[in-house]
Amino acid sequence: MPAFVGYEKVFILGDGDAAGEQFTEKMAAAMSNGVPVKLPEGEDPDSLRFRQGPGAIRTLLGLD
């Protein structure tokens, strides 16, 4: 994926369902710097942020 060349890590977050997990794994495998991130079952990035606050994604990624 040329758009992401030059970045140390590209975090891939799909929805927390089977289709989202397949997307996450497929995208991460297509990039040498792709890092798959598993969301809780039934969550998506926006619902996680809405339920747990704006820092929830950073915490999930280990950036806090």
N, C-alpha and C positions, 0 to 999 in steps of 0.2 A: 504494500500500500504506500505509494509514493508520498502521499500527504503527511504521513507520520514518520518519515525518515528524519533522523537527526534528534529525535526525542529519546531519552534514556528508557522511559517506560510510557506505555499507552494503556491506561486502565480501561478495560472493556466491561461495561455493565449492561446486561440485558435484564429483562423482567425475571422475577423469581418463579418462573413456571418452566415446564419442559421445553417449550419453544424458545424461551429466553435463554435458557442454559445452553441449548444447541447453538443459538446465534453467538453467544459469548465464546464458546469453545471454538467454533468455526473461525470467528474473526481473530481470536488470539493466536490460533494456529497459522493464520495467513500472514502474521507479522512477527518478525524476529524480536520485537520489543513489546509485543502484546501481553498484557497481564490480565487473565480472567478473574473477575470478581463475582463471587456468588452472593446473591441477595437472598434475604429470608423468603421462604415460600409465600407466594401470593403478593409480594411487594414488587414495586418497580421503583426506579430512582426517585421519581417525584413523590410517590406515596410515602416512601421512607423518609424523605426530607420533611414532608408535611406532618407525619406522625411524630417524628423524633427530633425535629428542628433542623436548622440550617447546617449544623456541624455534623450531622449523622453520616453523610457520605465521606467526609474527611476522616471521621473516626473509623468507619468501615475499611477505608484504604490504609489505615495506620499512619495518617499524616498529622494527627494531633498528639 
